[in-house]
Amino acid sequence: MSTQAQQTTSGQTTLAFEIGLLLLLALIWGSAFTLIKVAIPSIPPVTMVAARVTIAAILLLLIARAQGHALPRRGSVWAAFLVQGLLQSALPFTLISWGEAHIASGLAGVLNATPPMFVLAIALTTGRGRQTISGRKIIGVALGLAGVAVTMGADALSGIGTTAPLAQAAVLCASLCYAVAPIWGQRFSGLPAIVTAAGAMSCAAVLMLPAAAVLEQPWTLAPTAQAIAAVIALAVICTAFAMVIYFRLIHTLGPLGTTSGSYLRAGFAVALGTAWLGERFSWSSLAGMALILAGVVAVTVPAPARTGKTATGAPSRN
């Protein structure tokens, strides 16, 4: 076999491995919605998030130390980490966990696939990156918003007097957090990715531990063994381990390729919710989900290169 053929085969093998990691990451983040649904009956949302981010922060700090990285010492950097931890983990994790106490995990997964559309809306509103916004992306945002309206509208009509519409709004607010977080996170470009992850997650733990103690008194709870196992899996696999994979893919597939996990994750969330939890969806909800996923695909997947224009997207995480 020639050297060129060997290099081609090696490149194809490497790409296949990275795509495999992308699928694994989508599965991990999609399963987070199912795990939250398992834990929420006996572990309230603030306590669940406090445990999740604290365990993940410890693991990420250990990984950073093992890789020989030192954490920054400047107060201004830690203040920025605090904002990042709030936007990236503390607030969205809490909103999603509370929301899943009232809506299906699969529906939460699909509603949480909308950050790319929020990113585009922010670009249209602020003018940042407006020159890269194509008509297809605008159509994608319209499809996604229509899907949200169909999904929430149907549930709102059948859920008058319940918290279901508010829970859906909470999950959408979490998506907005995921859209703003990478914009704020651009200021950490000079730091190793694992240091940013460890610092932001540590700040999220600092925010959530006192909140859990004041609001929910975790020491008075009696969680089931299944719920405890779900929270540990959320912390170790869906947060710490997923972050390591995520930052690798940012370097190998790039932000755009990694963003494609948004709709893959949503599909896994629906499939796992149906198979594991026995969740069922109305035809109107399924139609809304289809519109949301179509919108996310239109916004994130690059069009065939014809005019030399580039497509942009921003990554989202559960």
Secondary structure, DSSP 8 states (H G I E B T S, - for coil): --HHHHHHHHHHHHHHHHHHHHHHHHHHHHHHHHHHHHHTTTS-HHHHHHHHHHHHHHHHHHHHHHTT------HHHHHHHHHHHIIIIIHHHHHHHHHTTTS-HHHHHHHTT-HHHHHHHHHHHH-TTGGG--HHHHHHHHHHHHHHHHHHHHHHHH-TTSSHHHHHHHHHHHHHHHHHHHHHHGGGTTS-HHHHHHHHHHHHHHHHHHHHHHHT-GGG----HHHHHHHHHHHIIIIIIHHHHHHHHHHHTHHHHHHTHHHHHHHHHHHHHHHHH-----HHHHHHHHHHHHHHHHHHS---SSS-----------
